[in-house]
Amino acid sequence: MCLFIHEESGLPESIIAAACSRSGQRVLHVDSRSYYGGNWASFSFSGLLSWLKEYQENNDVVTENSMWQEQILENEEAIPLSSKDKTIQHVEVFCYASQDLHKDVEEAGALQKNHASVTSAQSAEAAEAAETSCLPTAVEPLSMGSCEIPAEQSQCPGPESSPEVNDAEATGKKENSDAKSSTEEPSENVPKVQDNTETPKKNRITYSQIIKEGRRFNIDLVSKLLYSRGLLIDLLIKSNVSRYAEFKNITRILAFREGTVEQVPCSRADVFNSKQLTMVEKRMLMKFLTFCVEYEEHPDEYRAYEGTTFSEYLKTQKLTPNLQYFVLHSIAMTSETTSCTVDGLKATKKFLQCLGRYGNTPFLFPLYGQGELPQCFCRMCAVFGGIYCLRHSVQCLVVDKESRKCKAVIDQFGQRIISKHFIIEDSYLSENTCSRVQYRQISRAVLITDGSVLKTDADQQVSILTVPAEEPGSFAVRVIELCSSTMTCMKGTYLVHLTCMSSKTAREDLERVVQKLFTPYTEIEAENEQVEKPRLLWALYFNMRDSSDISRDCYNDLPSNVYVCSGPDSGLGNDNAVKQAETLFQQICPNEDFCPAPPNPEDIVLDGDSSQQEVPESSVTPETNSETPKESTVLGNPEEPSE
């Protein structure tokens, strides 16, 4: 074994696995979870509730396994690994949708009205999946610090309890992906709810409908978009991994100003068609944006302001307050108080360079969620011989005392696995190894709503909105709103992701923005068809660890052939993950090409088969995808649109 990747199939690890496998290395990728992606994963609604339950059990149960200690020899020492995932904290779940069930939906252990405690219930969908297995028999309340997650009933043992080795087909499309099926449990959680006793009106979204349509949801743990000229898009095209995924354009860039949401014109056509801007403002904006594209060629224009913030610099550029706000918060998307002038100009240039490649905005979103991307690279790794093991944990690293290099790992069964290189995700290093590490946190919220934050004639809109920070010490909040055509939510709903750097708990950081943009669903308000804000049906808050800026020197006594990958960062794009993967790959495989395109099958000549006849071109049938959603984008090298 040349490369051993332990404990998480997140995006950086998956890219490294694909690159090493493509370059001819033998790769074993082990993940203690039952799904791909780690903290980069996407879940169905029931799968998300199961993930919350697993998180609760991981924090409540202390497992002691001393089997590995017997395997350590005299000339070796062990570095124990953590068995607890401490990357997720302060989890809170709220349900505002009506709890009344339709007559065709059966729920085992359904909530009773005016029930004071958080309980568990089983959805009709889960009940169908559990017809041939044992059913839960008890309902128990649960508390977990600030977490308001209900407990699920104990699960039935089955064939999925053993380690699983997956091949290339294991990471297919979302309809059959392990990230879905492996997280679907026979029982469902029902979060803390309000008392809504009236029968819901026709066409109202109820909690039972969300449960019943749970497979329509693909809920990301980390909320990101892809810049159309970003490093990840370039890598997807270069490696031909893009054939495993499809994408949808972000259709709108929004701004939140003076209590209202409005659309921001960003492309040339949008600027000149905008009714929000005067003719003078249009000329001002186009002149400034043109300068930003080539700002590096005119250093005299900004050199005097390099020590000031980008916000202060904009005030000197003959831009109206309206334009300054749009550029700062919706185009550059930088901090008003901390981003310097050069960073703001760089961010504005990146935004503008990405316009027009695949649409009128710079961004793409993968159909079925961000969790598709790690699976795409896992599939490439498997195609070139990589081996995947889910539900398989590792207890420790085995280090040779003389060379101070890691020579093997010992898994949960006491088996020793030998390799030359080892890659591990930061969250599985022990407290002793990370005693000098200072982590930042990301505040996250996931909302299900019944309408868009900005209603238009077209209901299938994918939008990004930045809400500026209001208080000193707080951070701007990024809002990404997804419609049902992204294959991430059921029809008639929107899936909304909120993200910011943490200053407090996720709920404390984000609730003020939620209250500005949405109103909690109640039956009384449902009677009023003139409600201005979209109604909030369900909400999840949690904090996620950000280990993206941790230097290797911060870890104690780490062997030189053990490489650490970080979890998701708070940035909008995926450049950090790609840079990290390429850097580690070059350390492992110097002088090798990073994720080159796979060879054309027609050009492959097997040993001893060099005399075989070439396949006639007419006999090759191009592969088609009959399930491609409308308006999806297939990556390639499109011709640049003319200005």
Secondary structure, DSSP 8 states (H G I E B T S, - for coil): --EEEES---HHHHHHHHHHHHTT--EEEEESSSSSSGGG-EE-HHHHHHHHHHHHHHHH------GGGGG--TTEEEEEB--S--SEEEEEEEE-SB----TT---BT---TT--S--EEB-HHHHHHTTTS----------BTTB-----------GGGS-EEE-GGGG--GGG-HHHHTT--SSEE--EE----S---TT--BHHHHHHTGGG--EESS---EETTSHHHHHHHHHTGGGG--EEE--EEEEEETTEEEE---SHHHHHH-SSS-HHHHHHHHHHHHHHHTGGG-GGGTGGGTTSBHHHHHTTTT--HHHHHHIIIIIS---TTT-BHHHHHHHHHHHHHHTTSSSSSSEEEETT-TTHHHHHHHHHHHHTT-EEEES--EEEEEEETTT--EEEEEETTS-EEE-SEEEEEGGGB-TTTTTT---EEEEEEEEEESS-SS--S-----EEEEE---STT---EEEEEE-GGGTSS-TT-EEEEEEEE-SS-HHHHHHHHHHHH-EE--HHHHT-TT--S-EEEEEEEEEEEE-TT--GGGSSS--TTEEEE----SSSSSHHHHHHHHHHHHHHSTT--SS-----GGG---TT-TT-----GGG------TT--TT-B--S-------
